[in-house]
Amino acid sequence: MSDTPPNNPKQKSSDKAAPKKPKRPHFVYTLLVEVGRKPGDGLPDGATGGALMLYASGVDEAEAVRESVAILKQADLAPLDVSGYGTLEERLAEGHDISDDEKALMQRALDENSVIVAQVTPFYEDAKT
């Protein structure tokens, strides 16, 4: 009896020698996502929606947006609109004041290749109208 496993007929011989794609560098993007209401979304009672500030990792901003929207939908949120504010370097070049805490969250998003929700601001109807 042989110690080698039987060949997998579904695996192509070309699969074994497939060249690996070079890994593209990831960046962290600051995104502001407006969300509507949905049952189970976790927003406070009486809120009509909200805004979430995210730090999202991606090879480009489009990927960061796609991944963020997918994760928010999995969390039972209803993303309506996404505004991108660029990478840390882009924001610094524009004169944004970025705290050490924000930089630490951005680094965590990069290290974990993840989406970090940094702030949630619920929206309420103006009772005076």
Backbone hydrogen bonds in HBPLUS format (Angstrom, degrees):
<---DONOR---> <-ACCEPTOR-->    atom                        ^
c    i                          cat <-CA-CA->   ^        H-A-AA   ^      H-
h    n   atom  resd res      DA  || num        DHA   H-A  angle D-A-AA Bond
n    s   type  num  typ     dist DA aas  dist angle  dist       angle   num
A0011-GLN N   A0008-ASN O   3.09 MM   3  5.50 148.2  2.19 111.7 120.6     1
A0015-ASP N   A0012-LYS O   3.01 MM   3  5.32 146.3  2.12 105.5 115.1     2
A0018-ALA N   A0015-ASP O   3.49 MM   3  5.30 169.6  2.50 101.1 102.7     3
A0027-PHE N   A0058-GLY O   2.81 MM  31  5.56 164.5  1.83 147.9 149.5     4
A0058-GLY N   A0027-PHE O   2.91 MM  31  5.56 146.6  2.02 154.7 165.2     5
A0029-TYR N   A0056-ALA O   2.80 MM  27  5.28 167.1  1.81 149.3 150.7     6
A0056-ALA N   A0029-TYR O   2.94 MM  27  5.28 164.9  1.96 151.2 154.4     7
A0030-THR N   A0086-GLY O   2.98 MM  56  5.77 160.5  2.02 151.2 153.2     8
A0085-TYR N   A0030-THR O   2.82 MM  55  5.27 162.8  1.85 168.8 165.5     9
A0031-LEU N   A0054-LEU O   2.93 MM  23  5.09 165.6  1.95 141.4 146.0    10
A0054-LEU N   A0031-LEU O   2.80 MM  23  5.09 170.8  1.80 155.8 159.1    11
A0032-LEU N   A0083-SER O   2.84 MM  51  5.12 160.5  1.87 151.6 158.1    12
A0083-SER N   A0032-LEU O   2.83 MM  51  5.12 160.8  1.87 147.9 154.5    13
A0033-VAL N   A0052-LEU O   2.86 MM  19  5.14 167.8  1.88 151.8 154.9    14
A0052-LEU N   A0033-VAL O   2.82 MM  19  5.14 156.2  1.87 144.4 152.6    15
A0034-GLU N   A0081-ASP O   2.83 MM  47  5.16 160.3  1.86 151.4 157.9    16
A0080-LEU N   A0034-GLU O   2.71 MM  46  5.53 172.2  1.72 162.5 159.8    17
A0081-ASP N   A0034-GLU O   3.37 MM  47  5.16 157.4  2.42 132.6 135.8    18
A0035-VAL N   A0050-GLY O   2.80 MM  15  5.27 168.3  1.81 149.0 152.1    19
A0050-GLY N   A0035-VAL O   2.96 MM  15  5.27 149.5  2.05 145.3 145.2    20
A0036-GLY N   A0078-ALA O   2.85 MM  42  5.21 161.1  1.88 146.7 148.1    21
A0041-ASP N   A0038-LYS O   3.06 MM   3  5.51 135.2  2.27 153.1 146.6    22
A0047-ALA N   A0044-PRO O   3.13 MM   3  5.67 161.9  2.17 132.0 135.0    23
A0048-THR N   A0123-PHE O   2.68 MM  75  5.52 153.4  1.74 140.5 149.7    24
A0123-PHE N   A0049-GLY O   2.80 MM  74  5.13 168.3  1.81 128.8 127.4    25
A0051-ALA N   A0121-THR O   2.81 MM  70  5.13 149.4  1.90 137.8 148.0    26
A0121-THR N   A0051-ALA O   2.81 MM  70  5.13 164.3  1.84 157.3 162.0    27
A0053-MET N   A0119-GLN O   2.88 MM  66  5.10 158.1  1.92 141.5 148.9    28
A0118-ALA N   A0053-MET O   2.75 MM  65  5.52 149.9  1.84 156.6 166.5    29
A0119-GLN N   A0053-MET O   3.37 MM  66  5.10 150.1  2.47 134.8 136.1    30
A0055-TYR N   A0116-ILE O   2.86 MM  61  5.12 151.6  1.94 144.8 154.1    31
A0116-ILE N   A0055-TYR O   2.83 MM  61  5.12 167.6  1.84 149.0 152.9    32
A0057-SER N   A0114-SER O   3.12 MM  57  5.68 152.2  2.20 143.9 152.5    33
A0064-ALA N   A0060-ASP O   3.16 MM   4  6.48 160.3  2.20 151.2 157.0    34
A0065-VAL N   A0061-GLU O   2.91 MM   4  6.14 155.5  1.97 152.1 158.2    35
A0066-ARG N   A0062-ALA O   2.95 MM   4  6.21 167.9  1.97 151.6 154.8    36
A0067-GLU N   A0063-GLU O   2.92 MM   4  6.08 172.0  1.93 156.6 158.6    37
A0068-SER N   A0064-ALA O   2.99 MM   4  6.03 156.0  2.05 140.8 148.1    38
A0069-VAL N   A0065-VAL O   2.91 MM   4  6.10 169.0  1.93 160.3 162.3    39
A0070-ALA N   A0066-ARG O   3.03 MM   4  6.20 161.7  2.06 149.5 154.8    40
A0071-ILE N   A0067-GLU O   3.01 MM   4  6.20 158.9  2.05 148.6 153.9    41
A0072-LEU N   A0068-SER O   2.90 MM   4  6.12 161.6  1.93 153.4 158.8    42
A0073-LYS N   A0069-VAL O   2.97 MM   4  6.15 155.9  2.03 148.4 154.6    43
A0074-GLN N   A0070-ALA O   3.07 MM   4  6.32 151.5  2.15 142.3 149.9    44
A0075-ALA N   A0071-ILE O   3.05 MM   4  6.32 133.6  2.27 139.7 152.3    45
A0075-ALA N   A0072-LEU O   3.11 MM   3  4.97 129.2  2.38  91.5 105.3    46
A0077-LEU N   A0072-LEU O   2.98 MM   5  5.35 158.8  2.02 155.0 152.5    47
A0076-ASP N   A0073-LYS O   3.05 MM   3  5.14 150.1  2.15 113.6 113.4    48
A0091-ARG N   A0087-THR O   2.90 MM   4  6.13 159.6  1.94 153.6 159.3    49
A0092-LEU N   A0088-LEU O   2.88 MM   4  6.12 160.1  1.92 153.9 159.4    50
A0093-ALA N   A0089-GLU O   2.97 MM   4  6.13 156.7  2.02 145.3 151.8    51
A0094-GLU N   A0090-GLU O   3.10 MM   4  6.33 134.8  2.31 137.1 148.5    52
A0094-GLU N   A0091-ARG O   3.14 MM   3  5.08 129.2  2.41  92.6 106.1    53
A0096-HIS N   A0091-ARG O   2.99 MM   5  5.44 163.0  2.02 154.9 149.4    54
A0095-GLY N   A0092-LEU O   2.95 MM   3  5.07 157.6  2.00 105.7 112.3    55
A0103-LYS N   A0099-SER O   3.03 MM   4  6.37 161.9  2.06 149.2 154.4    56
A0104-ALA N   A0100-ASP O   2.87 MM   4  6.09 148.9  1.97 144.0 152.5    57
A0105-LEU N   A0101-ASP O   3.03 MM   4  6.35 152.6  2.11 146.4 153.1    58
A0106-MET N   A0102-GLU O   2.89 MM   4  6.19 156.3  1.95 152.5 159.5    59
A0107-GLN N   A0103-LYS O   2.91 MM   4  6.14 154.7  1.97 145.5 152.3    60
A0108-ARG N   A0104-ALA O   2.94 MM   4  6.18 150.6  2.03 142.4 150.8    61
A0109-ALA N   A0105-LEU O   2.96 MM   4  6.25 157.1  2.01 148.6 154.0    62
A0110-LEU N   A0106-MET O   3.05 MM   4  6.34 153.5  2.12 145.3 152.4    63
A0111-ASP N   A0107-GLN O   2.79 MM   4  6.02 167.2  1.81 154.9 158.5    64
A0112-GLU N   A0108-ARG O   2.90 MM   4  5.96 157.6  1.95 151.9 157.3    65
A0113-ASN N   A0109-ALA O   2.88 MM   4  5.50 107.7  2.41 130.8 145.8    66
A0114-SER N   A0109-ALA O   2.93 MM   5  4.83 158.1  1.98 135.6 142.9    67
A0113-ASN N   A0110-LEU O   3.24 MM   3  4.95 152.2  2.33  95.6 103.9    68
A0129-THR N   A0126-ASP O   3.36 MM   3  6.05 172.6  2.37 120.1 122.1    69
